[in-house]
C-alpha cells in the first residue's frame, strides 16, 4: 500500500510510493501464508484485522518510562496505553492504588510481579508447579531466589497438598507462589483459593501470589471466573499476554499489581518521566494494537469470542473421539489434548508433543474446517 507523508515531511520522505518486498521477505511471507491454515498448536488468535494500523508503521513509537506520564519524546502512545491498562484493571478487579504497564510479553510480566514480591519478602521461597511456564525457573535465577517445584497432577494442576507440606517445612520463610492460569500444555488453571488455604494450613502468613494468566486469564475473566484476579482473596500481581488471546502481530502483554512494592528508578530528565519499567523503552505500536483489539467489541462481543472458541474446542474433542483418537480437555479450556499425530502428518500439522501427549488450541478465528481437515487426514492414516 502507498504511504502518505504528513504535512511538512516531504523533505525526509524517502519511502517509495509502492514498496517492493525483498525476495528474502517474500520467502518468509510465503512460509507464513502456507503455515497459517494448519498452525493450531500454538496460541494466537486470528480473528482481528490489524491492517488498519499500517499507517503507523512508518513511525518509531516509543512508550519509554512510566505509562502514567507523557515524555519529552513526542512519538509515543502512552494515552492509549493508559486506556488499555484501565480496561484490564477493571476486568481483573484491581483495587484503588494498582499499578501496571505494558510489557514485551508474559515472561516480563511475571518477572515484574516477582520483582514486587521479592521487594516485599526478600527472604521468601518461590513455589511453582512442574507445569509452570518454562520462564519461571529462569526468572528465579535472574532474581537470585530459591525455587521449589511442586508436582502437577495428571491434568496439569498444582498439587496444593504437596504445596502445604513443602511450605510447612519452611514455616519460618515467606512464600511466593506462581499460580498458572492456563498451563502451556494442558491449559490447567491452578486454584488460587486452595493455594491460600494450603499456605494457611502451613502457618505461612507472609505471602505473595502471582497469577501467570498469559492465555486463559482473559477468557475466564470475561465469562465470570474471578478467583485468581486482583480482588481480595485472589492474587497480588498478574500478567497476561497480548499476542495470544488478541493475536497482536507484536509480542506484548500487561502486568498489574494490586499492592506495588518495587518502584525502580527516579525521574529521568532526558525522557521527562520516571523509569518504572524493566525494559525502559517499550513498543508504542503494541499499545496501539491492544487498544485496537479491545475496542473492536463491546462486552457481549468479547464474550462471544470466548463462546465461539470454546465451541470450536468442544467440536474438536468430539470429532477426534468419533474417529477413535484418544483425547481430552480441561473444563472451559481452548486446548484439546490428543495422542501425537502419526509421523507423516507432523510436518504439515506442527503440534507440540510432551510426555506422550500433543495438543491443539482453538483460539478465536480457528474454524471447524481446520478441525475437519485434520480429522480427515487422521482418518486417512488409519
TAQUINOR-V597702 format. One record per pair of residues at least 6 apart in sequence whose ideal C-beta (glycine too) atoms are under 6 Angstrom apart, sorted by the first residue. I is the first residue (numbers start at 0). J is the second residue. Records with the same first field share a line. If there is no record, write none. Layout:
I: J ; J
This chain:
1: 16
2: 14 ; 57
4: 12
37: 347 ; 348
39: 359 ; 365 ; 369
40: 349 ; 350 ; 351 ; 359
42: 214 ; 243 ; 360 ; 362
43: 246
44: 244 ; 245 ; 246 ; 362 ; 363 ; 364
45: 246 ; 364
46: 363 ; 364
47: 246 ; 292
49: 248 ; 288
52: 287
55: 287
58: 74
60: 74 ; 76 ; 283 ; 284
61: 280 ; 283
62: 75 ; 77 ; 80 ; 281 ; 283 ; 286
63: 70 ; 270 ; 280
64: 70 ; 270 ; 272 ; 274
65: 272 ; 273 ; 275
66: 77 ; 80 ; 81 ; 100
68: 272
69: 77
70: 270 ; 271 ; 272
71: 271
75: 283
76: 283 ; 286 ; 287
79: 286 ; 290
80: 101 ; 286
82: 290
83: 289 ; 290
84: 99
86: 293
87: 253
88: 97
90: 220
91: 228 ; 229 ; 237
92: 228 ; 229 ; 230
93: 229 ; 255 ; 257
94: 257
97: 255 ; 257
98: 256 ; 259
99: 254 ; 255
100: 276
101: 253 ; 286
102: 108 ; 252 ; 254
104: 240 ; 250 ; 252
105: 213 ; 238 ; 240 ; 252
106: 134
107: 277
108: 238 ; 252 ; 254
109: 211 ; 238
110: 138
111: 254 ; 277
112: 209 ; 236 ; 238
113: 138
114: 261
115: 236 ; 256 ; 260 ; 261
116: 175 ; 207
117: 142
118: 260 ; 261
119: 207 ; 260
120: 173 ; 205
122: 172
123: 173 ; 175
124: 145 ; 147 ; 169 ; 172
125: 139 ; 144 ; 146 ; 175
126: 147 ; 149 ; 162 ; 176
127: 135 ; 177
128: 149 ; 151 ; 157
129: 148 ; 150 ; 151
130: 151 ; 155 ; 182
131: 177 ; 179
132: 183 ; 211
135: 177
139: 146
147: 165
149: 157 ; 158 ; 161 ; 162
150: 158 ; 161
152: 158
154: 185 ; 187 ; 329
155: 182 ; 185 ; 187
156: 187
157: 189
159: 193 ; 197
162: 197
163: 197 ; 200 ; 201
166: 174 ; 198 ; 201 ; 203
167: 201
170: 202
173: 205
174: 198 ; 203 ; 206
175: 207
176: 194 ; 208
177: 209 ; 211
178: 189 ; 191 ; 194 ; 208 ; 210
179: 189 ; 211
180: 188 ; 210 ; 212 ; 215 ; 216 ; 227
181: 214 ; 215
184: 353
185: 329 ; 336
186: 215 ; 329 ; 332 ; 334
187: 329
188: 215
191: 226 ; 227 ; 233
192: 226
198: 206
207: 235
208: 234 ; 235
209: 236
210: 227 ; 234 ; 237
211: 238
212: 237 ; 239
213: 239 ; 240
214: 243
216: 239
217: 244
218: 305
221: 301 ; 302 ; 305
222: 302 ; 305
227: 233 ; 234
229: 237 ; 257
235: 257 ; 258
236: 256
237: 255
238: 254
239: 252 ; 253
240: 252
241: 247 ; 251 ; 252 ; 289
242: 250
245: 292
247: 288
249: 282 ; 285
251: 285
264: 274
266: 273
267: 274
304: 363
308: 333 ; 361 ; 363
311: 361 ; 365
312: 333 ; 335 ; 361
314: 367
315: 335 ; 361 ; 370
316: 326 ; 328 ; 335
318: 370 ; 374
319: 326 ; 337
322: 374 ; 377 ; 378
324: 337 ; 377
325: 338
326: 335 ; 337
327: 336
328: 335
333: 360 ; 361
334: 358 ; 360
335: 359
336: 356 ; 358
337: 357
339: 352 ; 357
340: 348
341: 380
344: 376
350: 357 ; 359
